[in-house]
Amino acid sequence: MAVSSQQLRQAARFTTHLYGGRVRGLIDAHLRHDDVARLNAIGAGDPYPIYDRIRAAGPFVTTPSGHLASADHAICKQLLRDRRFGVEPEGAAPPEPALDRSFLTHNPPDHTRLRRLVAPVLSARRLAEFTKMIEETVDGLLDDVGGTATFDVMPALAEPLPVAVINRLLGIPAEDGAVLASYGETLGGAAAGFRSLRQARDVSVAATAMVRLFEDIIERRRSDPGDDLISVLLAAEGDGDAEIRAVELVPLCRMLLIAGFETTVNLVGNVVNALLDHPDQWALLVSDPALAHAAVQESLRYDAPVQRTGRVSFDDTEIAGQPIRRGQWVNVLIGGANRDPAVFGDPDVFDLSRDDVFDHLAFSSGIHRCVGRPIAELEGTAVLQALAQRMPRLRRAGATRMRTMPLVRGPRSVPVHTA
């Protein structure tokens, strides 16, 4: 197939932007010793000493691009709750369809409308139904590895569990769900931007394939509705103030799949990894599996799956004496805020008995607080209870390998012995 001159020019601009940005980032991180740039370049390394330095520098630091960042808990919490800030500039053009993350990237009123449509499917009654399904799924996955002395927590448990839950939530057939999860992992890996031309190509292919598969599933639900979220959304399809528009269906489904998968996979991986690093806390959980929920909360504080987010100012304003101009972005460093010693005693200590854990910001705060938080917490709690009861002698069988994504933190591999 012939390539037009316009396509060549677009490819050249993209390549220049991609690799030019990477070079600038490396210069900022390694030559200018900028800590915000170091967070982007850290890969699988430990970000928490960097957060400490950023916090010690003051309530805000200025990024190499002229925006702001904060690891101060009080400021981060205010930014997440303050209606003077949003997730996109006012009047911004709609995102490209392949990059649209539904209400995660929309301000009110669109955010409010779309979130309200999802909320009933996550009601207390439905969560009670999901609890049984999650526990049965965890037991089945542990049955599969029960006869082996060694297994990897990530492919055996952390990854298939959220796939099963998302399939049930959206009403996706199991055979389609595994394929969608692989597409979602590819797209989730580009949340902080593309690292190479190959990744950009892979994301484009996955995004196109995901759209087609979701469109097919949506059409099947039109003729055969169920009690799943896609059927609920189709029943609300229209152009009114309380309805979902046809063009919003796929982005919403895609966002729920990617967010639900990424958050839970890394939550499970991080909490198991932290417990293996702290045998005394693992022993405490084994002696009382009811502490599983506390362990999930402490892990969310200690090593949050989503390390940071951003907010943009709608007006010229000021926070903690820092002028913030209209259109200026602030990096909300959630991972750093969750270890702020002004809020959390001994913040670098993993402690299931702490009484200040619920101030963590791992699921954001304010109107953009994660709508899937209850399900993610249910999944993490069910995993820990089952592991504590069925595999009390769990221990490391090798080194944990961490992922290299700057925004999302979690393991790629956690090998364990069961006896």
C-alpha positions, 0 to 999 in steps of 0.5 A: 500500500502506497504511503502519502506524503501527508502520512510521511509528514505526520509520521515524521512529526510524531517521531520527532515529538516522541524521541525529542520528548524522551531526550528532554526527559533524560536531560532533565532527569540526569543532567539537571537532576530534576526530581519530577523528571526522575519520576518519569525515568525511574522505570522499575526503581523505588520512587519514594525517596524522590517523593521525600525530596519533592515534599522537603522542597516545599508545598509545590515544585515547578516541573521542567515544562513550567507546571507544578507538582506536589507530594504534600497530602493536604494540598493533594487532597485539596486539589482532588476535591477543589471544583476550581480544578478539573481533569481537562481544560475548560473548552478543550476539544474532545479527545481522539476516540481511541484515547477517550477514557470516558468520565476519567477525562471529562469534567462535569456535567458529562462526568456527572451524567456518565458516572451516575449511569454506572453507579447503580450497577455497583450498589450494595446489593450488587456488591453482595452478589459479587462477593460470592462470585469473587470468593468462588473465583479466588478458590478456583484459581488457588485450586489450580495451583494447589498441587504445586510447590511454587507458582507466580502470583501475577499470572496465576491469581492477580491477572485472571481474577479481575478479568473474571470480575470485569467479564461478569460486570460488563456481561462479556463472554469469557472467550472475548474477555481474555482477548479484551484484557490483553488489549487493555493491558497494551492500552494501559501500558501507554497511560503515561505516553508512548515509549517507542514507535513500536509501542505506538503501533501496538496501541493503535492496533489494540485500540482498533481491535478493542473497539470492533470487539466491543461494538460486536458485544454491544450489538449482541446485547441490543438483541439479547439484554441481561443484568450486566452493565452494557445492557443497563447502558443500552437501556439509557441510550439517547440524547437527553441530560440523563442518557448516554450517547451512542458514541460514548458507549465504547469509551465507557466500556473500555475505561471500565475494563482498563481501569478495573484490570490495572488497579486490581492486578497491581493492588493484589501484586503490591499487597502480596509483595509487601506482606512477603517483605514483612513476615511479621505482618504476614504472620499477623494476617495468618493468625487473623484472616479478618485483617485482610481488609486492613492489609488491603488499605495499608497496601493502598497507602504504602504502595499505591497502584496509581502513583499520580494524577493531574488537575488543571486550574480553571482560573488564576488562583492560589493554594498554600501561597502558591499562585496557580494560573489559568490552564496550569497543570498540577501533578498530584503525586498520590504515592508521595502524599500517601507517605506524608509524615504530617498525616501518617505516623512512621509512613515508610513502615508497613503496619496492618494495625495503624489507625490513620490508614483511611486517609490515603488517596490511592483511589483519588478523592472528590467527584473523581474518586474511583467508582470501582473502589468497592469491587477492587477492595473486595477482590484484594480482601478475598485474595488475602483471606484465601491465601492466609487460610490455605497457604499460611507458609507462603514465602518468596521463591525468587525476586519480584520483578516490577513493571516499568510504567511511571504512572502505575506501580506494581509487580510483573512477577511474584514467585512464591513457595507454598510450603 
